[in-house]
Amino acid sequence: MADRISLRQVAREASVSLATVSMALRGDTRILPATRELVLAAARRLGYEPNPTLSALAQQRWQTTGKFGGNILAVVYHDKGAEKLSRDAAYFSPEPLPSYQQPGVAAYASKLGYGVETFNLATYPNGRALGRVLHQRGIRGIILAPLYEPIHEPAIEWAHFSVVSLGASLFQTPFHTVDLNCHDQIMLALERIINLGYRRIGVVLLRHSINLIHDEEREGACLVAATKWKSLGVKIPLLLHTADLSSDAFQDRYVAWFKKHKPECILGFSNGYKERLTLGPRLRCPEDFGFASLHLMGDTDNINCAGIPINDTERGRYAVYLLDLLLRGKETGLPLHPIVHKVGFEWRDGATLPPVRNG
């Protein structure tokens, strides 16, 4: 009897990842129709058929004992205490996962039959010690939270674990990663702002003193956008700053930049950029300038603000989904070709950025 065709063989035939094959065959709506058809065609060529017996056994194994079937996902983070963190490191939330990511992780983990526990790497002698604790407890899945210090990846015996990195660390991790698509974030926001009739769009971005890929993606997108929409008369003056938003030095530079370029609207991370102009030069929003945020959190201050809600619930959910695939496929250790999955964004209209009235 011929050997049964595996998902890995289908992935190789279609030149896509194992996760993409699994999602496509399940009919997951996040897979583009063209990609799904590519996978299905490869499966047909190879004669792939799902093995119902193995699927049933795997499901039974996953849900045999206890509330979580004996399966715990470890969220590993690194926090020595706020007083010991550098200023750049302190920018990151001193939590195992930022509170806005936790619902996606916890809710979807529970849906799949997992429990979630957090482990602070700083409370163990070294990564190997933490790895031994996890291994002895039978924990096989790790979500690696953003690490707060520019260290090499923890010296855990990764061969025992399936690992997904959630969010941008201070260094590039060698694991499959779920993160934000910051280039598309800027391009989406600028396109919507242009469609509302704005042509002088000031962009204010925080430039960390450490090298974060998010900074490079956003700044690069501004340059691309300025060229792309130049024929429409669009100008995108960019202000980069490293100073604290509340500092006098930033305030003086911000106001001088605003007076020089006279932007019709501001695109920035938070309401603080809007408030600096309303409290300082006493300009009015939206009467004197429009404003859109790149980081809407859904709180009361943002309820009428235009911009992009940060999609961290989906980011946390997809990290658990990907880790579940790795665990079921028994894929452990450092991947040969790490995959970075970028979560997209949606635009939200708001009173701070009304359409431009011609005439």
C-alpha positions as CSV (number, residue, x, y, z in Angstrom):
1,M,0.0,0.0,0.0
2,A,1.4,3.4,-1.0
3,D,2.3,5.8,1.8
4,R,-0.2,8.5,2.6
5,I,0.6,12.0,1.3
6,S,1.4,14.4,4.2
7,L,0.6,18.1,4.6
8,R,4.3,18.7,4.5
9,Q,4.5,17.2,1.0
10,V,1.5,19.4,-0.2
11,A,3.3,22.5,1.3
12,R,6.5,21.6,-0.6
13,E,4.5,21.0,-3.9
14,A,2.7,24.3,-3.6
15,S,5.8,26.2,-2.3
16,V,3.9,27.6,0.7
17,S,4.2,27.1,4.5
18,L,2.7,24.2,6.4
19,A,0.5,26.6,8.3
20,T,-0.9,28.0,4.9
21,V,-1.7,24.5,3.7
22,S,-3.6,23.6,6.9
23,M,-5.5,26.9,6.8
24,A,-6.4,26.5,3.1
25,L,-7.6,22.9,3.5
26,R,-9.8,24.0,6.5
27,G,-11.3,26.8,4.4
28,D,-9.9,29.6,6.6
29,T,-11.1,32.9,5.2
30,R,-7.8,34.6,5.9
31,I,-6.2,32.7,3.0
32,L,-6.6,34.4,-0.3
33,P,-8.8,32.5,-2.8
34,A,-5.8,32.3,-5.3
35,T,-3.6,30.8,-2.6
36,R,-6.3,28.4,-1.5
37,E,-6.7,27.2,-5.1
38,L,-3.0,26.8,-5.4
39,V,-2.9,24.5,-2.4
40,L,-6.0,22.5,-3.5
41,A,-4.4,22.0,-6.9
42,A,-1.2,20.7,-5.3
43,A,-3.2,18.4,-3.1
44,R,-5.1,17.0,-6.1
45,R,-2.0,16.4,-8.0
46,L,-0.4,14.5,-5.2
47,G,-3.6,12.6,-4.4
48,Y,-3.7,14.0,-0.8
49,E,-6.5,12.7,1.4
50,P,-7.0,13.6,5.1
51,N,-6.6,10.8,7.6
52,P,-9.8,10.8,9.7
53,T,-8.4,8.3,12.2
54,L,-5.3,10.3,12.9
55,S,-7.4,13.5,13.2
56,A,-9.7,11.9,15.7
57,L,-6.9,10.5,17.7
58,A,-5.1,13.8,17.7
59,Q,-8.2,15.6,18.9
60,Q,-8.8,13.0,21.6
61,R,-5.2,13.3,22.8
62,W,-5.6,17.1,22.9
63,Q,-8.7,17.0,25.1
64,T,-8.2,14.0,27.4
65,T,-7.8,15.3,31.0
66,G,-8.7,18.3,33.0
67,K,-10.0,21.7,32.0
68,F,-7.2,22.2,29.5
69,G,-6.6,18.6,28.6
70,G,-3.2,18.8,30.3
71,N,-2.0,21.4,27.8
72,I,-0.4,24.7,29.0
73,L,1.1,27.4,26.8
74,A,3.9,29.3,28.5
75,V,4.2,33.0,27.9
76,V,7.9,33.7,28.5
77,Y,8.9,37.3,29.2
78,H,11.8,39.2,30.7
79,D,11.3,41.9,33.4
80,K,14.0,42.7,36.0
81,G,11.9,45.4,37.5
82,A,11.1,48.9,36.2
83,E,13.9,50.5,38.3
84,K,16.5,48.3,36.5
85,L,15.3,48.9,33.0
86,S,16.9,51.4,30.6
87,R,14.7,54.2,29.3
88,D,14.3,52.5,26.0
89,A,13.5,49.2,27.6
90,A,10.9,50.9,29.9
91,Y,9.0,51.9,26.8
92,F,7.7,48.4,26.6
93,S,4.9,47.4,29.0
94,P,6.2,45.8,32.2
95,E,3.8,42.9,31.8
96,P,4.1,39.4,30.5
97,L,2.0,40.6,27.5
98,P,0.6,44.1,27.2
99,S,-3.0,44.2,28.4
100,Y,-4.4,44.8,25.0
101,Q,-2.8,41.6,23.6
102,Q,-4.0,39.4,26.5
103,P,-7.6,38.9,25.4
104,G,-6.6,37.5,22.0
105,V,-4.1,35.0,23.6
106,A,-6.3,33.9,26.5
107,A,-9.6,33.6,24.7
108,Y,-8.3,31.7,21.7
109,A,-6.1,29.5,23.8
110,S,-9.1,28.5,25.9
111,K,-11.1,27.9,22.8
112,L,-8.5,25.4,21.6
113,G,-8.3,23.7,25.0
114,Y,-5.2,25.3,26.4
115,G,-4.4,27.1,29.6
116,V,-1.9,30.0,29.7
117,E,0.8,30.6,32.3
118,T,3.4,33.3,32.5
119,F,7.1,32.8,33.3
120,N,9.5,35.7,34.0
121,L,12.9,34.8,32.7
122,A,14.5,37.2,35.1
123,T,13.5,35.1,38.1
124,Y,15.5,32.1,36.9
125,P,19.3,31.7,37.0
126,N,19.4,31.4,33.2
127,G,17.3,30.2,30.2
128,R,18.4,26.6,30.7
129,A,16.9,26.6,34.2
130,L,13.6,27.9,32.9
131,G,13.7,25.4,30.1
132,R,14.1,22.5,32.5
133,V,11.1,23.7,34.6
134,L,8.9,23.9,31.5
135,H,10.1,20.5,30.2
136,Q,9.6,18.8,33.5
137,R,6.0,20.1,33.7
138,G,5.3,18.8,30.3
139,I,4.8,22.2,28.7
140,R,5.8,22.1,25.0
141,G,4.5,25.4,23.6
142,I,6.0,28.9,24.2
143,I,4.8,32.3,23.2
144,L,7.9,34.6,23.5
145,A,6.8,38.1,24.6
146,P,8.8,41.1,23.4
147,L,12.1,41.0,25.3
148,Y,13.0,44.2,27.1
149,E,16.8,44.1,26.8
150,P,19.0,43.7,23.7
151,I,20.3,40.3,24.7
152,H,20.6,37.2,22.5
153,E,17.7,34.8,22.6
154,P,17.4,33.0,26.0
155,A,19.6,29.9,26.2
156,I,16.6,27.6,26.5
157,E,16.9,24.1,25.0
158,W,14.6,25.0,22.2
159,A,14.6,21.5,20.7
160,H,12.1,20.6,23.4
161,F,9.6,23.3,22.4
162,S,7.4,24.8,19.7
163,V,7.9,28.6,19.8
164,V,6.1,31.7,18.4
165,S,7.4,35.2,19.0
166,L,4.7,37.8,19.5
167,G,5.5,41.3,18.6
168,A,8.8,43.2,18.0
169,S,11.6,42.6,20.4
170,L,14.7,44.7,20.7
171,F,16.4,42.2,18.4
172,Q,15.3,39.9,15.6
173,T,14.3,36.6,17.1
174,P,15.0,33.3,15.1
175,F,11.5,32.0,15.6
176,H,8.2,32.3,13.7
177,T,6.9,35.7,14.5
178,V,3.5,37.4,14.5
179,D,3.7,41.2,14.3
180,L,2.2,44.4,12.9
181,N,2.6,45.4,9.3
182,C,3.8,49.0,10.0
183,H,4.5,49.8,6.4
184,D,1.0,49.1,5.4
185,Q,-0.3,50.9,8.5
186,I,1.2,54.1,7.2
187,M,0.2,53.6,3.6
188,L,-3.4,52.8,4.5
189,A,-3.7,55.9,6.8
190,L,-2.2,58.2,4.1
191,E,-4.4,56.9,1.4
192,R,-7.5,57.4,3.4
193,I,-6.4,60.9,4.4
194,I,-5.7,61.8,0.8
195,N,-9.1,60.5,-0.2
196,L,-10.6,62.9,2.3
197,G,-9.1,65.7,0.3
198,Y,-6.0,66.6,2.3
199,R,-2.7,67.4,0.5
200,R,-0.3,68.7,3.1
201,I,-0.1,65.8,5.6
202,G,2.3,66.2,8.5
203,V,3.6,62.8,9.9
204,V,5.1,62.8,13.4
205,L,6.9,59.6,14.4
206,L,8.8,58.5,17.5
207,R,12.4,57.4,16.6
208,H,13.7,55.1,19.3
209,S,17.4,55.3,20.1
210,I,17.6,51.6,19.6
211,N,17.1,50.0,16.2
212,L,13.5,48.9,15.9
213,I,12.3,47.5,12.5
214,H,8.9,49.2,13.1
215,D,10.6,52.6,12.9
216,E,12.3,51.8,9.6
217,E,9.0,50.4,8.1
218,R,7.0,53.5,9.0
219,E,9.7,56.0,7.9
220,G,10.2,54.1,4.6
221,A,6.5,54.1,3.9
222,C,6.4,57.9,4.2
223,L,9.1,58.2,1.6
224,V,7.3,55.7,-0.7
225,A,4.0,57.6,-0.2
226,A,5.5,61.0,-1.0
227,T,6.7,59.7,-4.4
228,K,3.5,57.7,-5.1
229,W,1.1,60.6,-4.6
230,K,3.4,63.4,-5.7
231,S,1.4,63.8,-8.9
232,L,-1.7,64.7,-6.9
233,G,0.2,67.6,-5.2
234,V,0.6,65.7,-2.0
235,K,3.4,66.8,0.4
236,I,4.3,64.7,3.5
237,P,6.6,66.6,5.8
238,L,8.0,64.2,8.3
239,L,9.0,65.0,11.9
240,L,11.1,62.4,13.8
241,H,11.7,62.8,17.5
242,T,13.4,60.9,20.3
243,A,12.5,63.4,23.1
244,D,9.7,62.8,25.5
245,L,6.4,64.1,24.1
246,S,5.9,66.3,27.2
247,S,9.3,67.9,27.1
248,D,9.8,71.6,26.3
249,A,12.4,70.7,23.7
250,F,10.0,68.7,21.7
251,Q,7.3,71.3,22.1
252,D,9.5,74.1,20.6
253,R,10.6,71.9,17.7
254,Y,7.1,70.6,17.0
255,V,5.6,74.1,16.9
256,A,8.4,75.4,14.7
257,W,8.0,72.5,12.3
258,F,4.2,73.1,12.2
259,K,4.6,76.8,11.4
260,K,7.2,76.0,8.6
261,H,5.2,73.3,6.8
262,K,1.7,74.4,7.6
263,P,0.2,70.8,7.4
264,E,-3.6,70.6,6.9
265,C,-3.6,67.6,9.2
266,I,-1.3,65.6,11.5
267,L,-0.8,61.8,11.5
268,G,0.8,60.6,14.7
269,F,0.6,57.9,17.3
270,S,-1.5,59.4,20.0
271,N,-3.8,62.3,21.1
272,G,-0.7,63.9,22.7
273,Y,0.4,65.2,19.3
274,K,-3.0,66.8,18.9
275,E,-3.1,68.3,22.4
276,R,0.4,69.8,22.0
277,L,-1.0,72.1,19.3
278,T,-4.3,72.9,21.0
279,L,-2.6,73.7,24.4
280,G,0.5,75.4,23.0
281,P,-0.3,77.6,19.9
282,R,-4.0,77.2,20.9
283,L,-5.0,75.8,17.5
284,R,-8.3,74.1,17.2
285,C,-9.0,70.6,15.9
286,P,-10.5,70.0,13.5
287,E,-11.2,73.7,12.6
288,D,-7.4,74.6,12.2
289,F,-6.0,71.2,11.5
290,G,-7.1,67.6,11.2
291,F,-5.7,64.8,13.2
292,A,-5.5,61.0,12.8
293,S,-4.0,58.4,15.2
294,L,-1.9,55.4,14.3
295,H,-2.6,53.7,17.6
296,L,-6.3,53.9,18.6
297,M,-6.9,51.9,21.7
298,G,-10.7,52.2,22.0
299,D,-10.7,54.3,25.2
300,T,-13.0,57.3,25.7
301,D,-10.3,59.8,24.5
302,N,-10.2,58.0,21.2
303,I,-13.9,57.5,20.6
304,N,-14.3,60.4,18.2
305,C,-10.7,60.2,16.8
306,A,-10.0,59.2,13.2
307,G,-7.2,56.7,12.6
308,I,-6.3,53.0,12.9
309,P,-7.3,50.8,15.8
310,I,-4.4,48.7,16.9
311,N,-5.2,45.1,16.1
312,D,-3.5,43.3,19.0
313,T,-6.4,41.0,19.8
314,E,-6.0,39.5,16.4
315,R,-2.2,39.4,16.7
316,G,-2.5,37.5,20.0
317,R,-5.1,35.1,18.5
318,Y,-3.0,34.3,15.5
319,A,0.0,33.6,17.7
320,V,-1.9,30.9,19.5
321,Y,-3.3,29.6,16.2
322,L,0.2,29.3,14.7
323,L,1.6,27.7,17.9
324,D,-1.2,25.2,17.9
325,L,-0.3,24.1,14.4
326,L,3.4,23.7,15.4
327,L,2.5,21.6,18.4
328,R,0.2,19.4,16.4
329,G,2.8,19.0,13.7
330,K,5.5,18.3,16.4
331,E,7.6,21.1,14.9
332,T,10.1,22.1,17.6
333,G,13.4,24.0,17.8
334,L,14.7,26.8,15.7
335,P,13.0,26.8,12.3
336,L,15.3,26.7,9.3
337,H,13.2,29.5,7.6
338,P,11.4,31.6,10.2
339,I,8.1,33.0,9.0
340,V,7.0,36.6,9.9
341,H,3.2,36.9,9.8
342,K,2.1,40.5,9.5
343,V,-1.3,41.4,10.9
344,G,-3.2,44.0,8.9
345,F,-5.2,47.1,9.9
346,E,-8.5,48.8,9.3
347,W,-9.3,52.5,9.1
348,R,-11.8,54.3,11.3
349,D,-13.3,57.7,10.3
350,G,-13.7,60.2,13.1
351,A,-14.7,63.8,13.9
352,T,-11.0,64.9,14.2
353,L,-10.5,64.4,10.4
354,P,-13.5,65.7,8.5
355,P,-13.6,65.7,4.7
356,V,-12.0,68.8,3.1
357,R,-14.6,71.1,1.6
358,N,-13.7,72.4,-1.8
359,G,-14.3,76.1,-2.2
